[in-house]
Amino acid sequence: MKQKIDPKKFGLPATTRIEHTGSTHFIIVIDRKSRIIMNDGEKILDKAAKIKASVPDAVVTVSTTAPVCSKTKRFLEEQNVRVESV
């Protein structure tokens, strides 16, 4: 069961959508139409790092409706941030 989490708990902007699906599994939800490029990937990685700083053994996934650049997807997965298309 997905539960919405207040992003301020992790020191993130209020516009960030975070869902919690288990004791240590967090999903960053991005709902937009424009492509996610490397610049966005670096911002996503910063958000994931803040979550992992608060919950050391956290698993972070990005769930998005937008297409993701293959280079960005590879970059995030190398940093242990999974990318899912909705």
PDB file with SEQRES, HELIX, SHEET and CRYST1 records, atoms N, CA, C and O in Angstrom:
SEQRES   1 A   86  MET LYS GLN LYS ILE ASP PRO LYS LYS PHE GLY LEU PRO          
SEQRES   2 A   86  ALA THR THR ARG ILE GLU HIS THR GLY SER THR HIS PHE          
SEQRES   3 A   86  ILE ILE VAL ILE ASP ARG LYS SER ARG ILE ILE MET ASN          
SEQRES   4 A   86  ASP GLY GLU LYS ILE LEU ASP LYS ALA ALA LYS ILE LYS          
SEQRES   5 A   86  ALA SER VAL PRO ASP ALA VAL VAL THR VAL SER THR THR          
SEQRES   6 A   86  ALA PRO VAL CYS SER LYS THR LYS ARG PHE LEU GLU GLU          
SEQRES   7 A   86  GLN ASN VAL ARG VAL GLU SER VAL                              
HELIX    1 AA1 PRO A    7  PHE A   10  5                                   4    
HELIX    2 AA2 MET A   38  SER A   54  1                                  17    
HELIX    3 AA3 SER A   70  GLU A   78  1                                   9    
SHEET    1 AA1 5 GLN A   3  ILE A   5  0                                        
SHEET    2 AA1 5 ARG A  17  HIS A  20 -1                                        
SHEET    3 AA1 5 HIS A  25  ILE A  30 -1                                        
SHEET    4 AA1 5 VAL A  59  THR A  64  1                                        
SHEET    5 AA1 5 VAL A  81  SER A  85  1                                        
CRYST1    1.000    1.000    1.000  90.00  90.00  90.00 P 1           1          
ATOM      1  N   MET A   1       0.840  -1.172   0.000  1.00  0.00           N  
ATOM      2  CA  MET A   1       0.000   0.000   0.000  1.00  0.00           C  
ATOM      3  C   MET A   1       0.893   1.246   0.000  1.00  0.00           C  
ATOM      4  O   MET A   1       1.805   1.376   0.817  1.00  0.00           O  
ATOM      5  N   LYS A   2       0.609   2.153  -0.933  1.00  0.00           N  
ATOM      6  CA  LYS A   2       1.393   3.378  -1.047  1.00  0.00           C  
ATOM      7  C   LYS A   2       0.849   4.440  -0.108  1.00  0.00           C  
ATOM      8  O   LYS A   2      -0.360   4.644   0.002  1.00  0.00           O  
ATOM      9  N   GLN A   3       1.761   5.101   0.554  1.00  0.00           N  
ATOM     10  CA  GLN A   3       1.420   6.140   1.514  1.00  0.00           C  
ATOM     11  C   GLN A   3       2.196   7.402   1.150  1.00  0.00           C  
ATOM     12  O   GLN A   3       3.408   7.344   0.942  1.00  0.00           O  
ATOM     13  N   LYS A   4       1.511   8.539   1.071  1.00  0.00           N  
ATOM     14  CA  LYS A   4       2.204   9.785   0.760  1.00  0.00           C  
ATOM     15  C   LYS A   4       2.975  10.251   1.985  1.00  0.00           C  
ATOM     16  O   LYS A   4       2.510  10.132   3.119  1.00  0.00           O  
ATOM     17  N   ILE A   5       4.164  10.784   1.730  1.00  0.00           N  
ATOM     18  CA  ILE A   5       5.047  11.267   2.796  1.00  0.00           C  
ATOM     19  C   ILE A   5       5.269  12.762   2.580  1.00  0.00           C  
ATOM     20  O   ILE A   5       5.370  13.220   1.442  1.00  0.00           O  
ATOM     21  N   ASP A   6       5.345  13.514   3.667  1.00  0.00           N  
ATOM     22  CA  ASP A   6       5.638  14.938   3.586  1.00  0.00           C  
ATOM     23  C   ASP A   6       7.116  15.106   3.219  1.00  0.00           C  
ATOM     24  O   ASP A   6       7.986  14.655   3.964  1.00  0.00           O  
ATOM     25  N   PRO A   7       7.413  15.750   2.075  1.00  0.00           N  
ATOM     26  CA  PRO A   7       8.816  15.890   1.659  1.00  0.00           C  
ATOM     27  C   PRO A   7       9.649  16.763   2.600  1.00  0.00           C  
ATOM     28  O   PRO A   7      10.876  16.666   2.608  1.00  0.00           O  
ATOM     29  N   LYS A   8       9.001  17.602   3.380  1.00  0.00           N  
ATOM     30  CA  LYS A   8       9.739  18.457   4.318  1.00  0.00           C  
ATOM     31  C   LYS A   8      10.432  17.624   5.391  1.00  0.00           C  
ATOM     32  O   LYS A   8      11.397  18.074   6.008  1.00  0.00           O  
ATOM     33  N   LYS A   9       9.938  16.412   5.608  1.00  0.00           N  
ATOM     34  CA  LYS A   9      10.550  15.497   6.572  1.00  0.00           C  
ATOM     35  C   LYS A   9      11.999  15.186   6.184  1.00  0.00           C  
ATOM     36  O   LYS A   9      12.839  14.922   7.044  1.00  0.00           O  
ATOM     37  N   PHE A  10      12.279  15.222   4.871  1.00  0.00           N  
ATOM     38  CA  PHE A  10      13.621  14.945   4.366  1.00  0.00           C  
ATOM     39  C   PHE A  10      14.362  16.214   3.945  1.00  0.00           C  
ATOM     40  O   PHE A  10      15.474  16.142   3.422  1.00  0.00           O  
ATOM     41  N   GLY A  11      13.743  17.381   4.174  1.00  0.00           N  
ATOM     42  CA  GLY A  11      14.370  18.630   3.778  1.00  0.00           C  
ATOM     43  C   GLY A  11      14.244  18.914   2.291  1.00  0.00           C  
ATOM     44  O   GLY A  11      15.083  19.609   1.717  1.00  0.00           O  
ATOM     45  N   LEU A  12      13.195  18.378   1.661  1.00  0.00           N  
ATOM     46  CA  LEU A  12      12.969  18.571   0.227  1.00  0.00           C  
ATOM     47  C   LEU A  12      11.882  19.611  -0.009  1.00  0.00           C  
ATOM     48  O   LEU A  12      11.092  19.886   0.894  1.00  0.00           O  
ATOM     49  N   PRO A  13      11.827  20.196  -1.211  1.00  0.00           N  
ATOM     50  CA  PRO A  13      10.781  21.177  -1.514  1.00  0.00           C  
ATOM     51  C   PRO A  13       9.381  20.572  -1.397  1.00  0.00           C  
ATOM     52  O   PRO A  13       9.195  19.373  -1.605  1.00  0.00           O  
ATOM     53  N   ALA A  14       8.414  21.402  -1.065  1.00  0.00           N  
ATOM     54  CA  ALA A  14       7.041  20.935  -0.865  1.00  0.00           C  
ATOM     55  C   ALA A  14       6.405  20.403  -2.142  1.00  0.00           C  
ATOM     56  O   ALA A  14       5.424  19.662  -2.073  1.00  0.00           O  
ATOM     57  N   THR A  15       6.940  20.764  -3.308  1.00  0.00           N  
ATOM     58  CA  THR A  15       6.372  20.304  -4.573  1.00  0.00           C  
ATOM     59  C   THR A  15       6.794  18.884  -4.931  1.00  0.00           C  
ATOM     60  O   THR A  15       6.259  18.301  -5.874  1.00  0.00           O  
ATOM     61  N   THR A  16       7.737  18.327  -4.199  1.00  0.00           N  
ATOM     62  CA  THR A  16       8.205  16.965  -4.445  1.00  0.00           C  
ATOM     63  C   THR A  16       7.176  15.966  -3.917  1.00  0.00           C  
ATOM     64  O   THR A  16       6.721  16.066  -2.778  1.00  0.00           O  
ATOM     65  N   ARG A  17       6.818  14.996  -4.771  1.00  0.00           N  
ATOM     66  CA  ARG A  17       5.890  13.945  -4.334  1.00  0.00           C  
ATOM     67  C   ARG A  17       6.678  12.698  -3.971  1.00  0.00           C  
ATOM     68  O   ARG A  17       7.438  12.167  -4.781  1.00  0.00           O  
ATOM     69  N   ILE A  18       6.487  12.240  -2.742  1.00  0.00           N  
ATOM     70  CA  ILE A  18       7.169  11.037  -2.267  1.00  0.00           C  
ATOM     71  C   ILE A  18       6.123  10.081  -1.726  1.00  0.00           C  
ATOM     72  O   ILE A  18       5.229  10.472  -0.975  1.00  0.00           O  
ATOM     73  N   GLU A  19       6.250   8.812  -2.121  1.00  0.00           N  
ATOM     74  CA  GLU A  19       5.366   7.765  -1.608  1.00  0.00           C  
ATOM     75  C   GLU A  19       6.221   6.725  -0.893  1.00  0.00           C  
ATOM     76  O   GLU A  19       7.387   6.513  -1.224  1.00  0.00           O  
ATOM     77  N   HIS A  20       5.612   6.092   0.086  1.00  0.00           N  
ATOM     78  CA  HIS A  20       6.287   5.104   0.930  1.00  0.00           C  
ATOM     79  C   HIS A  20       5.560   3.780   0.750  1.00  0.00           C  
ATOM     80  O   HIS A  20       4.348   3.712   0.955  1.00  0.00           O  
ATOM     81  N   THR A  21       6.286   2.716   0.365  1.00  0.00           N  
ATOM     82  CA  THR A  21       5.618   1.441   0.108  1.00  0.00           C  
ATOM     83  C   THR A  21       6.156   0.298   0.946  1.00  0.00           C  
ATOM     84  O   THR A  21       5.902  -0.867   0.640  1.00  0.00           O  
ATOM     85  N   GLY A  22       6.868   0.603   1.960  1.00  0.00           N  
ATOM     86  CA  GLY A  22       7.422  -0.434   2.819  1.00  0.00           C  
ATOM     87  C   GLY A  22       8.273   0.242   3.872  1.00  0.00           C  
ATOM     88  O   GLY A  22       8.329   1.470   3.941  1.00  0.00           O  
ATOM     89  N   SER A  23       8.924  -0.541   4.679  1.00  0.00           N  
ATOM     90  CA  SER A  23       9.693   0.061   5.753  1.00  0.00           C  
ATOM     91  C   SER A  23      10.826   0.945   5.239  1.00  0.00           C  
ATOM     92  O   SER A  23      11.138   1.965   5.854  1.00  0.00           O  
ATOM     93  N   THR A  24      11.446   0.567   4.119  1.00  0.00           N  
ATOM     94  CA  THR A  24      12.562   1.363   3.612  1.00  0.00           C  
ATOM     95  C   THR A  24      12.465   1.656   2.120  1.00  0.00           C  
ATOM     96  O   THR A  24      13.462   2.056   1.519  1.00  0.00           O  
ATOM     97  N   HIS A  25      11.306   1.473   1.504  1.00  0.00           N  
ATOM     98  CA  HIS A  25      11.161   1.720   0.066  1.00  0.00           C  
ATOM     99  C   HIS A  25      10.415   3.023  -0.173  1.00  0.00           C  
ATOM    100  O   HIS A  25       9.278   3.187   0.268  1.00  0.00           O  
ATOM    101  N   PHE A  26      11.059   3.943  -0.870  1.00  0.00           N  
ATOM    102  CA  PHE A  26      10.484   5.248  -1.166  1.00  0.00           C  
ATOM    103  C   PHE A  26      10.432   5.453  -2.670  1.00  0.00           C  
ATOM    104  O   PHE A  26      11.333   5.032  -3.394  1.00  0.00           O  
ATOM    105  N   ILE A  27       9.360   6.109  -3.141  1.00  0.00           N  
ATOM    106  CA  ILE A  27       9.189   6.393  -4.562  1.00  0.00           C  
ATOM    107  C   ILE A  27       9.078   7.900  -4.755  1.00  0.00           C  
ATOM    108  O   ILE A  27       8.240   8.553  -4.134  1.00  0.00           O  
ATOM    109  N   ILE A  28       9.928   8.446  -5.619  1.00  0.00           N  
ATOM    110  CA  ILE A  28       9.815   9.846  -6.018  1.00  0.00           C  
ATOM    111  C   ILE A  28       8.956   9.849  -7.277  1.00  0.00           C  
ATOM    112  O   ILE A  28       9.331   9.256  -8.289  1.00  0.00           O  
ATOM    113  N   VAL A  29       7.810  10.511  -7.216  1.00  0.00           N  
ATOM    114  CA  VAL A  29       6.861  10.516  -8.329  1.00  0.00           C  
ATOM    115  C   VAL A  29       7.041  11.798  -9.138  1.00  0.00           C  
ATOM    116  O   VAL A  29       6.993  12.902  -8.595  1.00  0.00           O  
ATOM    117  N   ILE A  30       7.248  11.634 -10.446  1.00  0.00           N  
ATOM    118  CA  ILE A  30       7.388  12.781 -11.349  1.00  0.00           C  
ATOM    119  C   ILE A  30       6.312  12.633 -12.422  1.00  0.00           C  
ATOM    120  O   ILE A  30       6.345  11.705 -13.230  1.00  0.00           O  
ATOM    121  N   ASP A  31       5.362  13.560 -12.415  1.00  0.00           N  
ATOM    122  CA  ASP A  31       4.247  13.517 -13.364  1.00  0.00           C  
ATOM    123  C   ASP A  31       4.332  14.733 -14.275  1.00  0.00           C  
ATOM    124  O   ASP A  31       3.884  15.825 -13.925  1.00  0.00           O  
ATOM    125  N   ARG A  32       4.912  14.524 -15.443  1.00  0.00           N  
ATOM    126  CA  ARG A  32       5.025  15.599 -16.423  1.00  0.00           C  
ATOM    127  C   ARG A  32       5.157  14.992 -17.810  1.00  0.00           C  
ATOM    128  O   ARG A  32       5.305  13.778 -17.951  1.00  0.00           O  
ATOM    129  N   LYS A  33       5.105  15.837 -18.835  1.00  0.00           N  
ATOM    130  CA  LYS A  33       5.156  15.345 -20.206  1.00  0.00           C  
ATOM    131  C   LYS A  33       6.533  15.480 -20.839  1.00  0.00           C  
ATOM    132  O   LYS A  33       6.886  14.699 -21.723  1.00  0.00           O  
ATOM    133  N   SER A  34       7.319  16.465 -20.395  1.00  0.00           N  
ATOM    134  CA  SER A  34       8.615  16.707 -21.023  1.00  0.00           C  
ATOM    135  C   SER A  34       9.653  15.678 -20.573  1.00  0.00           C  
ATOM    136  O   SER A  34       9.591  15.158 -19.459  1.00  0.00           O  
ATOM    137  N   ARG A  35      10.588  15.403 -21.446  1.00  0.00           N  
ATOM    138  CA  ARG A  35      11.623  14.393 -21.228  1.00  0.00           C  
ATOM    139  C   ARG A  35      12.481  14.720 -20.009  1.00  0.00           C  
ATOM    140  O   ARG A  35      12.769  15.885 -19.731  1.00  0.00           O  
ATOM    141  N   ILE A  36      12.879  13.687 -19.294  1.00  0.00           N  
ATOM    142  CA  ILE A  36      13.790  13.830 -18.157  1.00  0.00           C  
ATOM    143  C   ILE A  36      15.207  13.675 -18.702  1.00  0.00           C  
ATOM    144  O   ILE A  36      15.569  12.627 -19.237  1.00  0.00           O  
ATOM    145  N   ILE A  37      16.003  14.740 -18.556  1.00  0.00           N  
ATOM    146  CA  ILE A  37      17.366  14.756 -19.076  1.00  0.00           C  
ATOM    147  C   ILE A  37      18.369  14.725 -17.925  1.00  0.00           C  
ATOM    148  O   ILE A  37      17.983  14.657 -16.758  1.00  0.00           O  
ATOM    149  N   MET A  38      19.649  14.775 -18.259  1.00  0.00           N  
ATOM    150  CA  MET A  38      20.700  14.624 -17.259  1.00  0.00           C  
ATOM    151  C   MET A  38      20.618  15.677 -16.151  1.00  0.00           C  
ATOM    152  O   MET A  38      20.858  15.360 -14.986  1.00  0.00           O  
ATOM    153  N   ASN A  39      20.285  16.913 -16.491  1.00  0.00           N  
ATOM    154  CA  ASN A  39      20.151  17.963 -15.479  1.00  0.00           C  
ATOM    155  C   ASN A  39      19.087  17.562 -14.444  1.00  0.00           C  
ATOM    156  O   ASN A  39      19.282  17.756 -13.244  1.00  0.00           O  
ATOM    157  N   ASP A  40      17.979  17.011 -14.909  1.00  0.00           N  
ATOM    158  CA  ASP A  40      16.936  16.527 -14.000  1.00  0.00           C  
ATOM    159  C   ASP A  40      17.440  15.343 -13.191  1.00  0.00           C  
ATOM    160  O   ASP A  40      17.124  15.213 -12.008  1.00  0.00           O  
ATOM    161  N   GLY A  41      18.226  14.476 -13.829  1.00  0.00           N  
ATOM    162  CA  GLY A  41      18.764  13.304 -13.150  1.00  0.00           C  
ATOM    163  C   GLY A  41      19.646  13.666 -11.974  1.00  0.00           C  
ATOM    164  O   GLY A  41      19.627  12.996 -10.942  1.00  0.00           O  
ATOM    165  N   GLU A  42      20.427  14.738 -12.132  1.00  0.00           N  
ATOM    166  CA  GLU A  42      21.285  15.183 -11.027  1.00  0.00           C  
ATOM    167  C   GLU A  42      20.449  15.708  -9.863  1.00  0.00           C  
ATOM    168  O   GLU A  42      20.793  15.493  -8.700  1.00  0.00           O  
ATOM    169  N   LYS A  43      19.351  16.397 -10.176  1.00  0.00           N  
ATOM    170  CA  LYS A  43      18.457  16.888  -9.118  1.00  0.00           C  
ATOM    171  C   LYS A  43      17.757  15.721  -8.417  1.00  0.00           C  
ATOM    172  O   LYS A  43      17.583  15.732  -7.199  1.00  0.00           O  
ATOM    173  N   ILE A  44      17.363  14.726  -9.194  1.00  0.00           N  
ATOM    174  CA  ILE A  44      16.726  13.537  -8.613  1.00  0.00           C  
ATOM    175  C   ILE A  44      17.703  12.828  -7.688  1.00  0.00           C  
ATOM    176  O   ILE A  44      17.325  12.378  -6.606  1.00  0.00           O  
ATOM    177  N   LEU A  45      18.964  12.729  -8.113  1.00  0.00           N  
ATOM    178  CA  LEU A  45      19.983  12.077  -7.287  1.00  0.00           C  
ATOM    179  C   LEU A  45      20.183  12.820  -5.971  1.00  0.00           C  
ATOM    180  O   LEU A  45      20.379  12.194  -4.929  1.00  0.00           O  
ATOM    181  N   ASP A  46      20.136  14.155  -6.012  1.00  0.00           N  
ATOM    182  CA  ASP A  46      20.250  14.944  -4.777  1.00  0.00           C  
ATOM    183  C   ASP A  46      19.093  14.653  -3.832  1.00  0.00           C  
ATOM    184  O   ASP A  46      19.284  14.541  -2.622  1.00  0.00           O  
ATOM    185  N   LYS A  47      17.883  14.531  -4.393  1.00  0.00           N  
ATOM    186  CA  LYS A  47      16.709  14.221  -3.566  1.00  0.00           C  
ATOM    187  C   LYS A  47      16.843  12.828  -2.964  1.00  0.00           C  
ATOM    188  O   LYS A  47      16.528  12.622  -1.792  1.00  0.00           O  
ATOM    189  N   ALA A  48      17.307  11.877  -3.763  1.00  0.00           N  
ATOM    190  CA  ALA A  48      17.492  10.514  -3.265  1.00  0.00           C  
ATOM    191  C   ALA A  48      18.542  10.484  -2.151  1.00  0.00           C  
ATOM    192  O   ALA A  48      18.399   9.739  -1.181  1.00  0.00           O  
ATOM    193  N   ALA A  49      19.586  11.287  -2.290  1.00  0.00           N  
ATOM    194  CA  ALA A  49      20.639  11.342  -1.267  1.00  0.00           C  
ATOM    195  C   ALA A  49      20.092  11.880   0.053  1.00  0.00           C  
ATOM    196  O   ALA A  49      20.478  11.413   1.124  1.00  0.00           O  
ATOM    197  N   LYS A  50      19.197  12.859  -0.023  1.00  0.00           N  
ATOM    198  CA  LYS A  50      18.607  13.408   1.206  1.00  0.00           C  
ATOM    199  C   LYS A  50      17.718  12.366   1.887  1.00  0.00           C  
ATOM    200  O   LYS A  50      17.681  12.283   3.115  1.00  0.00           O  
ATOM    201  N   ILE A  51      17.009  11.578   1.094  1.00  0.00           N  
ATOM    202  CA  ILE A  51      16.176  10.513   1.669  1.00  0.00           C  
ATOM    203  C   ILE A  51      17.072   9.474   2.330  1.00  0.00           C  
ATOM    204  O   ILE A  51      16.803   9.034   3.448  1.00  0.00           O  
ATOM    205  N   LYS A  52      18.140   9.082   1.635  1.00  0.00           N  
ATOM    206  CA  LYS A  52      19.052   8.064   2.173  1.00  0.00           C  
ATOM    207  C   LYS A  52      19.810   8.568   3.394  1.00  0.00           C  
ATOM    208  O   LYS A  52      20.229   7.770   4.233  1.00  0.00           O  
ATOM    209  N   ALA A  53      19.992   9.879   3.505  1.00  0.00           N  
ATOM    210  CA  ALA A  53      20.658  10.432   4.689  1.00  0.00           C  
ATOM    211  C   ALA A  53      19.761  10.292   5.915  1.00  0.00           C  
ATOM    212  O   ALA A  53      20.251  10.084   7.025  1.00  0.00           O  
ATOM    213  N   SER A  54      18.440  10.406   5.715  1.00  0.00           N  
ATOM    214  CA  SER A  54      17.499  10.272   6.828  1.00  0.00           C  
ATOM    215  C   SER A  54      17.209   8.819   7.168  1.00  0.00           C  
ATOM    216  O   SER A  54      17.054   8.462   8.336  1.00  0.00           O  
ATOM    217  N   VAL A  55      17.137   7.982   6.130  1.00  0.00           N  
ATOM    218  CA  VAL A  55      16.884   6.550   6.307  1.00  0.00           C  
ATOM    219  C   VAL A  55      18.045   5.813   5.638  1.00  0.00           C  
ATOM    220  O   VAL A  55      18.009   5.588   4.429  1.00  0.00           O  
ATOM    221  N   PRO A  56      19.064   5.435   6.395  1.00  0.00           N  
ATOM    222  CA  PRO A  56      20.299   4.904   5.812  1.00  0.00           C  
ATOM    223  C   PRO A  56      20.141   3.720   4.858  1.00  0.00           C  
ATOM    224  O   PRO A  56      20.863   3.647   3.864  1.00  0.00           O  
ATOM    225  N   ASP A  57      19.234   2.806   5.124  1.00  0.00           N  
ATOM    226  CA  ASP A  57      19.085   1.637   4.251  1.00  0.00           C  
ATOM    227  C   ASP A  57      17.894   1.786   3.293  1.00  0.00           C  
ATOM    228  O   ASP A  57      17.283   0.790   2.906  1.00  0.00           O  
ATOM    229  N   ALA A  58      17.569   3.004   2.918  1.00  0.00           N  
ATOM    230  CA  ALA A  58      16.429   3.273   2.040  1.00  0.00           C  
ATOM    231  C   ALA A  58      16.707   2.813   0.611  1.00  0.00           C  
ATOM    232  O   ALA A  58      17.833   2.888   0.120  1.00  0.00           O  
ATOM    233  N   VAL A  59      15.651   2.335  -0.036  1.00  0.00           N  
ATOM    234  CA  VAL A  59      15.674   2.000  -1.455  1.00  0.00           C  
ATOM    235  C   VAL A  59      14.818   3.053  -2.136  1.00  0.00           C  
ATOM    236  O   VAL A  59      13.643   3.211  -1.805  1.00  0.00           O  
ATOM    237  N   VAL A  60      15.407   3.782  -3.097  1.00  0.00           N  
ATOM    238  CA  VAL A  60      14.696   4.872  -3.754  1.00  0.00           C  
ATOM    239  C   VAL A  60      14.442   4.507  -5.207  1.00  0.00           C  
ATOM    240  O   VAL A  60      15.339   4.054  -5.918  1.00  0.00           O  
ATOM    241  N   THR A  61      13.200   4.712  -5.634  1.00  0.00           N  
ATOM    242  CA  THR A  61      12.782   4.475  -7.009  1.00  0.00           C  
ATOM    243  C   THR A  61      12.165   5.751  -7.544  1.00  0.00           C  
ATOM    244  O   THR A  61      11.513   6.491  -6.808  1.00  0.00           O  
ATOM    245  N   VAL A  62      12.370   6.007  -8.825  1.00  0.00           N  
ATOM    246  CA  VAL A  62      11.729   7.139  -9.494  1.00  0.00           C  
ATOM    247  C   VAL A  62      10.639   6.567 -10.390  1.00  0.00           C  
ATOM    248  O   VAL A  62      10.904   5.715 -11.238  1.00  0.00           O  
ATOM    249  N   SER A  63       9.416   7.039 -10.197  1.00  0.00           N  
ATOM    250  CA  SER A  63       8.288   6.621 -11.013  1.00  0.00           C  
ATOM    251  C   SER A  63       7.833   7.831 -11.817  1.00  0.00           C  
ATOM    252  O   SER A  63       7.486   8.862 -11.241  1.00  0.00           O  
ATOM    253  N   THR A  64       7.831   7.716 -13.143  1.00  0.00           N  
ATOM    254  CA  THR A  64       7.541   8.866 -13.977  1.00  0.00           C  
ATOM    255  C   THR A  64       6.667   8.517 -15.176  1.00  0.00           C  
ATOM    256  O   THR A  64       6.678   7.392 -15.677  1.00  0.00           O  
ATOM    257  N   THR A  65       5.917   9.512 -15.616  1.00  0.00           N  
ATOM    258  CA  THR A  65       5.116   9.364 -16.831  1.00  0.00           C  
ATOM    259  C   THR A  65       5.870   9.919 -18.033  1.00  0.00           C  
ATOM    260  O   THR A  65       5.461   9.709 -19.175  1.00  0.00           O  
ATOM    261  N   ALA A  66       6.963  10.623 -17.783  1.00  0.00           N  
ATOM    262  CA  ALA A  66       7.745  11.246 -18.853  1.00  0.00           C  
ATOM    263  C   ALA A  66       8.770  10.261 -19.414  1.00  0.00           C  
ATOM    264  O   ALA A  66       9.209   9.347 -18.716  1.00  0.00           O  
ATOM    265  N   PRO A  67       9.146  10.454 -20.677  1.00  0.00           N  
ATOM    266  CA  PRO A  67      10.241   9.634 -21.209  1.00  0.00           C  
ATOM    267  C   PRO A  67      11.548  10.021 -20.523  1.00  0.00           C  
ATOM    268  O   PRO A  67      11.754  11.185 -20.181  1.00  0.00           O  
ATOM    269  N   VAL A  68      12.421   9.047 -20.324  1.00  0.00           N  
ATOM    270  CA  VAL A  68      13.693   9.295 -19.639  1.00  0.00           C  
ATOM    271  C   VAL A  68      14.827   9.060 -20.630  1.00  0.00           C  
ATOM    272  O   VAL A  68      14.877   8.028 -21.300  1.00  0.00           O  
ATOM    273  N   CYS A  69      15.728  10.021 -20.715  1.00  0.00           N  
ATOM    274  CA  CYS A  69      16.909   9.910 -21.560  1.00  0.00           C  
ATOM    275  C   CYS A  69      17.686   8.658 -21.128  1.00  0.00           C  
ATOM    276  O   CYS A  69      17.834   8.404 -19.933  1.00  0.00           O  
ATOM    277  N   SER A  70      18.181   7.879 -22.095  1.00  0.00           N  
ATOM    278  CA  SER A  70      18.875   6.635 -21.770  1.00  0.00           C  
ATOM    279  C   SER A  70      20.141   6.885 -20.951  1.00  0.00           C  
ATOM    280  O   SER A  70      20.473   6.090 -20.072  1.00  0.00           O  
ATOM    281  N   LYS A  71      20.844   7.970 -21.226  1.00  0.00           N  
ATOM    282  CA  LYS A  71      22.048   8.308 -20.464  1.00  0.00           C  
ATOM    283  C   LYS A  71      21.689   8.633 -19.015  1.00  0.00           C  
ATOM    284  O   LYS A  71      22.404   8.244 -18.092  1.00  0.00           O  
ATOM    285  N   THR A  72      20.588   9.340 -18.822  1.00  0.00           N  
ATOM    286  CA  THR A  72      20.129   9.692 -17.482  1.00  0.00           C  
ATOM    287  C   THR A  72      19.686   8.447 -16.727  1.00  0.00           C  
ATOM    288  O   THR A  72      19.992   8.289 -15.545  1.00  0.00           O  
ATOM    289  N   LYS A  73      18.969   7.567 -17.406  1.00  0.00           N  
ATOM    290  CA  LYS A  73      18.509   6.327 -16.773  1.00  0.00           C  
ATOM    291  C   LYS A  73      19.698   5.486 -16.309  1.00  0.00           C  
ATOM    292  O   LYS A  73      19.699   4.961 -15.195  1.00  0.00           O  
ATOM    293  N   ARG A  74      20.702   5.365 -17.165  1.00  0.00           N  
ATOM    294  CA  ARG A  74      21.903   4.610 -16.813  1.00  0.00           C  
ATOM    295  C   ARG A  74      22.620   5.261 -15.622  1.00  0.00           C  
ATOM    296  O   ARG A  74      23.075   4.568 -14.713  1.00  0.00           O  
ATOM    297  N   PHE A  75      22.717   6.598 -15.635  1.00  0.00           N  
ATOM    298  CA  PHE A  75      23.361   7.347 -14.546  1.00  0.00           C  
ATOM    299  C   PHE A  75      22.671   7.082 -13.211  1.00  0.00           C  
ATOM    300  O   PHE A  75      23.337   6.817 -12.210  1.00  0.00           O  
ATOM    301  N   LEU A  76      21.342   7.152 -13.192  1.00  0.00           N  
ATOM    302  CA  LEU A  76      20.593   6.938 -11.950  1.00  0.00           C  
ATOM    303  C   LEU A  76      20.723   5.498 -11.465  1.00  0.00           C  
ATOM    304  O   LEU A  76      20.885   5.257 -10.269  1.00  0.00           O  
ATOM    305  N   GLU A  77      20.653   4.547 -12.380  1.00  0.00           N  
ATOM    306  CA  GLU A  77      20.744   3.138 -11.980  1.00  0.00           C  
ATOM    307  C   GLU A  77      22.138   2.788 -11.467  1.00  0.00           C  
ATOM    308  O   GLU A  77      22.276   1.913 -10.612  1.00  0.00           O  
ATOM    309  N   GLU A  78      23.177   3.460 -11.979  1.00  0.00           N  
ATOM    310  CA  GLU A  78      24.531   3.248 -11.454  1.00  0.00           C  
ATOM    311  C   GLU A  78      24.649   3.761 -10.024  1.00  0.00           C  
ATOM    312  O   GLU A  78      25.493   3.293  -9.259  1.00  0.00           O  
ATOM    313  N   GLN A  79      23.805   4.720  -9.666  1.00  0.00           N  
ATOM    314  CA  GLN A  79      23.787   5.284  -8.314  1.00  0.00           C  
ATOM    315  C   GLN A  79      22.751   4.589  -7.422  1.00  0.00           C  
ATOM    316  O   GLN A  79      22.422   5.103  -6.353  1.00  0.00           O  
ATOM    317  N   ASN A  80      22.242   3.449  -7.837  1.00  0.00           N  
ATOM    318  CA  ASN A  80      21.261   2.639  -7.101  1.00  0.00           C  
ATOM    319  C   ASN A  80      19.921   3.341  -6.927  1.00  0.00           C  
ATOM    320  O   ASN A  80      19.284   3.226  -5.880  1.00  0.00           O  
ATOM    321  N   VAL A  81      19.495   4.070  -7.957  1.00  0.00           N  
ATOM    322  CA  VAL A  81      18.162   4.676  -7.987  1.00  0.00           C  
ATOM    323  C   VAL A  81      17.451   4.066  -9.191  1.00  0.00           C  
ATOM    324  O   VAL A  81      17.799   4.360 -10.334  1.00  0.00           O  
ATOM    325  N   ARG A  82      16.460   3.220  -8.939  1.00  0.00           N  
ATOM    326  CA  ARG A  82      15.732   2.573 -10.032  1.00  0.00           C  
ATOM    327  C   ARG A  82      14.799   3.551 -10.709  1.00  0.00           C  
ATOM    328  O   ARG A  82      14.310   4.487 -10.075  1.00  0.00           O  
ATOM    329  N   VAL A  83      14.542   3.341 -12.007  1.00  0.00           N  
ATOM    330  CA  VAL A  83      13.648   4.196 -12.772  1.00  0.00           C  
ATOM    331  C   VAL A  83      12.534   3.325 -13.346  1.00  0.00           C  
ATOM    332  O   VAL A  83      12.795   2.335 -14.030  1.00  0.00           O  
ATOM    333  N   GLU A  84      11.274   3.711 -13.056  1.00  0.00           N  
ATOM    334  CA  GLU A  84      10.100   2.991 -13.570  1.00  0.00           C  
ATOM    335  C   GLU A  84       9.266   3.917 -14.416  1.00  0.00           C  
ATOM    336  O   GLU A  84       9.089   5.083 -14.066  1.00  0.00           O  
ATOM    337  N   SER A  85       8.750   3.423 -15.524  1.00  0.00           N  
ATOM    338  CA  SER A  85       7.799   4.198 -16.322  1.00  0.00           C  
ATOM    339  C   SER A  85       6.401   3.750 -15.968  1.00  0.00           C  
ATOM    340  O   SER A  85       6.128   2.559 -15.816  1.00  0.00           O  
ATOM    341  N   VAL A  86       5.521   4.725 -15.839  1.00  0.00           N  
ATOM    342  CA  VAL A  86       4.135   4.426 -15.468  1.00  0.00           C  
ATOM    343  C   VAL A  86       3.304   4.336 -16.714  1.00  0.00           C  
ATOM    344  O   VAL A  86       2.100   4.091 -16.636  1.00  0.00           O  
TER     345      VAL A  86                                                      
END                                                                             
